[in-house]
Amino acid sequence: MTSLQLNKRSGFAPDLRPGIQPDIRIAFILSPDFTLLPFAGFIEAVRHAADERDRSRQVYCHWSCLSADLEPVRSSCGIEVLPWKTFDDPANYDYVVVVGGLLSSFSRHSPEVFTYLRSAAAKGVPLVGLCTGSFVLAEAGQLDGVRCAVHVDHVADFTDRYPHTLPLPNAIYTFDQDRITCPGGTAAIDVAVEILSQRCGVSRGTKGLSAMVVDQHRKAHHAGRMSFQELEHCGDWRVEQAVLLMRQTLSEPISIDQIARKLSISRRQLNRVFKAKSGKSPQELWRDMRLEHARWRLINTSKNVTQIAHECGFSDCAHFARWFKRKHDCGPTAFRAERQSAA
């Protein structure tokens, strides 16, 4: 079956410009019950970068959707996508992008997917995992010893399955050893823009942001969503406002009593609603919040431990180190050295 016949089967024929070599060629592999948002965000950024104005031709960027059998792939929301081509030589592409899906459907991956990813890696083709695409790359043995961005909700499961990987639960995305990962959602747009900017130039790489009404391109060092942020939408205004105040005053010497007064409630009331919503006292959660931010800074910045301690609201370095060791079983300096050595 020819490439044109395959495209006719899928109901789509790319509008190509003859005689122009693209700056980048991308292959997409969709997981069973794949998440639509990261796939749409990534491919939309590529589409806008591929042509002038909004003509959507594959001029400066080429892309294809591959599979083992050309059967429709169902997304987690029920929308189906027809692949364009069966797996061909991965050397035809500059990147192979795996769009992850529901982990409950992970066992439905075709064995050919993992074989294709190993073949692509052997030929030096960078691999990209969007959403739980990191699980697919790890299952193919392509993330051992690699720092990878994993959604905070999936970190425990990911670590249990793939103990030789280095998951970063608060990273927007990571680039490490020709492996690129992101936790999904709108972070896929940031990954696409970063890749496009490197291969096609910044002006073309960021071209789609205004069209998609995206304010700015987030870099990899941008702190991702952290676990405590779920409380900002927990349904109790007192907890929501308190957590927001904690975030806004992260490095300031503000007390729980002051936060309670700002909300016009007693400290006892604040303790009660926090226990009900999080199982922790406000003091415990705020300390965990500051330690979580500190952990992220130790991994993603070159600031010294004293700077990080002050930026995260600890009165002195010793106080910070003591609490950090209680939570992570080692001090901040040893933690950073261990991560750098592992990477």
C-alpha positions as CSV (number, residue, x, y, z in Angstrom):
1,M,0.0,0.0,0.0
2,T,1.4,3.4,-1.0
3,S,1.7,6.4,1.3
4,L,-1.0,8.2,-0.8
5,Q,-3.3,5.2,-0.4
6,L,-2.7,5.3,3.4
7,N,-3.6,8.9,3.6
8,K,-6.7,8.4,1.5
9,R,-7.8,5.7,3.9
10,S,-7.4,8.1,6.8
11,G,-9.3,10.7,4.9
12,F,-6.5,13.2,5.0
13,A,-3.8,14.1,2.4
14,P,-1.1,16.4,3.6
15,D,-0.7,19.6,1.5
16,L,3.0,19.5,0.8
17,R,5.2,22.0,-1.0
18,P,7.5,20.3,-3.5
19,G,11.1,21.2,-3.5
20,I,11.3,22.5,0.1
21,Q,13.0,20.4,2.7
22,P,11.3,20.7,6.1
23,D,13.3,21.7,9.1
24,I,11.7,18.9,11.2
25,R,9.9,15.6,10.7
26,I,7.8,14.2,13.5
27,A,6.1,10.8,13.9
28,F,3.2,10.5,16.4
29,I,2.3,7.3,18.1
30,L,-1.0,7.3,20.0
31,S,-1.6,5.1,23.0
32,P,-4.9,3.3,23.7
33,D,-7.2,5.8,25.3
34,F,-4.7,8.6,24.7
35,T,-5.3,12.0,26.2
36,L,-6.4,14.4,23.6
37,L,-5.2,17.7,25.1
38,P,-1.4,17.1,24.9
39,F,-1.7,15.6,21.4
40,A,-3.8,18.5,20.2
41,G,-1.6,21.1,21.9
42,F,1.7,19.7,20.5
43,I,0.4,19.2,17.0
44,E,-1.2,22.6,16.8
45,A,2.1,24.2,17.7
46,V,3.7,22.2,14.9
47,R,1.0,23.1,12.4
48,H,1.3,26.8,13.0
49,A,5.1,26.6,12.7
50,A,4.8,24.6,9.4
51,D,3.5,27.4,7.1
52,E,3.0,31.1,6.6
53,R,-0.1,32.7,8.1
54,D,-2.7,30.0,8.9
55,R,-2.5,27.9,5.7
56,S,-1.6,24.7,7.6
57,R,0.5,23.1,4.8
58,Q,3.4,20.8,5.7
59,V,6.1,23.1,4.4
60,Y,8.7,23.7,7.1
61,C,7.4,20.9,9.3
62,H,6.3,17.4,8.4
63,W,4.3,15.1,10.6
64,S,2.7,11.7,10.4
65,C,0.6,9.6,12.7
66,L,1.9,6.0,12.8
67,S,0.6,2.6,14.1
68,A,1.1,-1.1,13.6
69,D,-2.2,-1.8,11.8
70,L,-4.0,1.5,10.8
71,E,-7.0,0.7,13.0
72,P,-8.6,3.8,14.6
73,V,-7.1,4.8,18.0
74,R,-9.7,5.8,20.6
75,S,-8.9,8.7,22.9
76,S,-9.9,8.8,26.6
77,C,-12.8,11.1,25.7
78,G,-14.1,8.8,23.0
79,I,-12.8,10.7,19.9
80,E,-11.0,8.4,17.4
81,V,-8.0,9.2,15.2
82,L,-7.1,7.2,12.1
83,P,-3.3,6.7,11.8
84,W,-1.9,7.7,8.4
85,K,0.9,5.1,8.0
86,T,2.2,1.8,9.4
87,F,5.5,1.9,11.2
88,D,8.3,2.7,8.7
89,D,12.0,3.4,9.1
90,P,12.3,5.7,12.2
91,A,15.4,7.3,10.5
92,N,12.8,9.1,8.4
93,Y,11.9,11.3,11.4
94,D,13.8,13.8,13.6
95,Y,11.5,13.0,16.6
96,V,9.2,10.2,17.6
97,V,6.4,11.4,19.9
98,V,4.4,9.0,22.1
99,V,1.1,10.4,23.4
100,G,0.2,8.5,26.6
101,G,-3.2,7.4,27.7
102,L,-5.1,5.9,30.6
103,L,-2.9,3.6,32.6
104,S,-5.8,1.2,32.9
105,S,-5.4,0.6,29.1
106,F,-1.6,0.3,29.1
107,S,-1.7,-3.5,28.5
108,R,-3.4,-2.9,25.2
109,H,-0.2,-1.4,23.6
110,S,0.9,-3.4,20.6
111,P,4.4,-5.1,21.1
112,E,5.4,-3.4,17.8
113,V,5.3,0.0,19.6
114,F,8.1,-1.0,22.0
115,T,10.1,-2.6,19.2
116,Y,9.7,0.6,17.1
117,L,10.8,2.8,19.9
118,R,13.9,0.6,20.5
119,S,14.7,0.8,16.8
120,A,14.3,4.6,16.8
121,A,16.6,4.9,19.8
122,A,19.2,2.6,18.2
123,K,19.2,5.0,15.2
124,G,19.7,8.1,17.4
125,V,16.2,9.5,16.9
126,P,15.1,11.5,20.0
127,L,12.0,10.1,21.8
128,V,9.3,12.3,23.3
129,G,6.8,11.1,25.9
130,L,3.7,13.2,26.5
131,C,1.5,12.6,29.5
132,T,1.9,8.9,30.4
133,G,4.0,8.5,27.3
134,S,6.9,8.4,29.8
135,F,5.5,5.0,30.9
136,V,5.7,3.7,27.3
137,L,9.3,5.0,26.9
138,A,10.2,3.4,30.2
139,E,8.5,0.1,29.3
140,A,10.7,0.1,26.1
141,G,13.7,0.5,28.3
142,Q,14.5,4.0,27.1
143,L,14.4,5.9,30.4
144,D,16.9,4.1,32.6
145,G,19.1,6.6,34.4
146,V,17.2,9.5,32.7
147,R,15.5,12.4,34.4
148,C,11.9,12.5,33.3
149,A,8.9,14.7,34.0
150,V,6.0,12.6,35.4
151,H,2.7,13.9,36.7
152,V,2.6,14.1,40.5
153,D,-0.4,11.8,40.5
154,H,1.6,9.0,38.8
155,V,5.0,9.3,40.4
156,A,4.5,6.5,42.9
157,D,3.2,4.1,40.3
158,F,6.0,5.1,37.9
159,T,8.7,4.6,40.5
160,D,7.4,1.2,41.5
161,R,7.3,0.0,37.8
162,Y,10.6,1.6,36.7
163,P,13.0,1.9,39.7
164,H,16.0,2.8,37.5
165,T,14.4,6.0,36.2
166,L,14.7,9.5,37.8
167,P,11.2,11.0,37.8
168,L,10.7,14.7,38.6
169,P,7.1,15.3,39.7
170,N,7.2,19.1,39.6
171,A,8.9,19.6,36.2
172,I,7.0,21.2,33.3
173,Y,9.2,19.1,31.0
174,T,12.7,17.6,30.8
175,F,15.3,17.2,28.1
176,D,17.9,14.5,29.0
177,Q,20.0,12.2,26.8
178,D,17.7,12.6,23.7
179,R,14.7,11.8,25.9
180,I,12.0,14.5,26.3
181,T,9.1,14.1,28.7
182,C,6.3,16.2,30.1
183,P,3.4,15.4,32.4
184,G,0.8,16.2,29.8
185,G,-1.9,18.9,29.6
186,T,-0.8,22.3,28.3
187,A,2.9,21.4,29.1
188,A,2.9,19.7,25.7
189,I,2.6,23.1,24.0
190,D,5.7,24.2,25.9
191,V,7.6,21.1,24.8
192,A,6.6,21.6,21.2
193,V,7.6,25.3,21.2
194,E,11.0,24.4,22.8
195,I,11.7,21.8,20.1
196,L,10.4,24.0,17.3
197,S,12.5,26.9,18.5
198,Q,15.6,24.8,18.5
199,R,15.0,23.3,15.0
200,C,13.1,26.1,13.2
201,G,14.2,29.3,15.0
202,V,12.4,31.1,17.8
203,S,10.1,33.2,15.7
204,R,8.7,30.2,13.9
205,G,8.7,28.1,17.1
206,T,6.6,30.6,19.0
207,K,4.4,31.5,16.0
208,G,1.5,29.4,17.3
209,L,1.3,30.9,20.8
210,S,-0.7,33.9,19.8
211,A,-3.0,31.9,17.6
212,M,-3.7,29.5,20.4
213,V,-4.1,32.4,22.9
214,V,-1.2,31.2,25.1
215,D,0.3,34.0,27.1
216,Q,3.9,32.8,27.2
217,H,6.2,29.8,26.6
218,R,7.3,28.2,29.9
219,K,10.8,27.0,30.2
220,A,11.8,23.6,31.7
221,H,12.9,25.4,35.0
222,H,9.4,26.7,35.5
223,A,8.0,25.0,38.6
224,G,5.1,22.6,37.7
225,R,1.9,22.0,39.6
226,M,2.6,20.8,43.2
227,S,0.5,18.6,45.3
228,F,-0.7,21.2,47.8
229,Q,-2.2,23.3,44.9
230,E,-5.2,20.9,44.8
231,L,-6.3,22.6,48.0
232,E,-6.7,25.9,46.2
233,H,-9.9,24.4,44.7
234,C,-11.0,22.2,47.5
235,G,-14.4,23.8,48.0
236,D,-13.7,25.5,51.4
237,W,-12.9,29.2,50.9
238,R,-11.0,29.3,54.1
239,V,-8.5,26.6,53.1
240,E,-8.3,28.0,49.5
241,Q,-7.5,31.5,50.7
242,A,-5.0,30.3,53.3
243,V,-3.1,28.2,50.8
244,L,-3.0,31.2,48.4
245,L,-1.7,33.4,51.2
246,M,1.0,30.8,52.0
247,R,2.1,30.7,48.4
248,Q,2.2,34.5,48.1
249,T,4.3,34.9,51.3
250,L,6.5,31.9,50.9
251,S,9.7,33.6,51.9
252,E,8.2,36.0,54.5
253,P,8.0,35.5,58.3
254,I,4.2,35.3,58.5
255,S,2.6,33.1,61.2
256,I,-0.5,30.9,61.1
257,D,-2.1,33.3,63.6
258,Q,-1.6,36.1,61.1
259,I,-3.1,34.1,58.3
260,A,-6.1,33.3,60.4
261,R,-6.6,37.0,61.3
262,K,-6.4,37.9,57.6
263,L,-9.3,35.5,57.0
264,S,-11.2,36.8,60.0
265,I,-11.3,33.4,61.6
266,S,-9.7,31.8,64.7
267,R,-6.6,29.6,64.5
268,R,-8.7,26.8,65.9
269,Q,-11.2,27.1,63.1
270,L,-8.3,27.2,60.5
271,N,-6.8,24.0,62.1
272,R,-10.2,22.2,62.0
273,V,-10.9,23.0,58.3
274,F,-7.4,22.1,57.2
275,K,-7.5,18.8,59.0
276,A,-10.9,18.0,57.3
277,K,-9.6,18.9,53.8
278,S,-5.9,17.7,53.9
279,G,-5.5,15.6,57.1
280,K,-2.8,18.1,58.2
281,S,-2.6,21.2,60.3
282,P,-1.9,24.5,58.5
283,Q,1.6,24.5,60.0
284,E,2.4,21.0,58.7
285,L,1.1,21.8,55.3
286,W,3.0,25.1,55.0
287,R,6.2,23.4,56.1
288,D,5.6,20.7,53.5
289,M,4.9,23.4,50.9
290,R,8.2,25.1,51.6
291,L,10.1,21.8,51.6
292,E,8.6,20.9,48.2
293,H,9.6,24.2,46.7
294,A,13.1,23.8,48.2
295,R,13.4,20.3,46.8
296,W,12.5,21.6,43.3
297,R,15.1,24.4,43.6
298,L,17.8,22.0,44.7
299,I,17.2,19.9,41.5
300,N,16.5,22.7,39.0
301,T,18.7,25.7,40.1
302,S,22.3,26.3,41.0
303,K,21.5,28.4,44.0
304,N,23.3,27.4,47.2
305,V,21.5,25.8,50.1
306,T,21.5,29.0,52.2
307,Q,19.8,31.0,49.4
308,I,17.2,28.3,48.9
309,A,16.5,28.1,52.6
310,H,15.8,31.8,52.8
311,E,13.7,31.9,49.6
312,C,11.5,29.1,51.0
313,G,10.9,30.9,54.3
314,F,13.2,29.1,56.7
315,S,14.9,31.2,59.4
316,D,18.3,29.7,58.9
317,C,20.1,27.0,56.9
318,A,20.4,24.6,59.9
319,H,16.6,24.8,60.5
320,F,16.0,24.1,56.9
321,A,18.5,21.2,56.7
322,R,17.0,19.6,59.8
323,W,13.4,19.5,58.4
324,F,14.6,18.5,54.9
325,K,16.5,15.5,56.4
326,R,13.4,14.4,58.3
327,K,11.3,14.4,55.1
328,H,13.9,13.0,52.6
329,D,16.2,11.0,54.9
330,C,19.2,13.0,53.9
331,G,20.3,16.6,54.0
332,P,19.8,19.1,51.2
333,T,23.5,19.1,50.1
334,A,23.6,15.3,50.0
335,F,20.3,15.2,48.2
336,R,21.5,17.5,45.4
337,A,24.8,15.6,45.1
338,E,23.0,12.3,44.9
339,R,20.6,13.6,42.1
340,Q,23.5,15.1,40.1
341,S,25.5,11.9,40.4
342,A,22.5,9.7,39.3
343,A,21.8,12.0,36.3
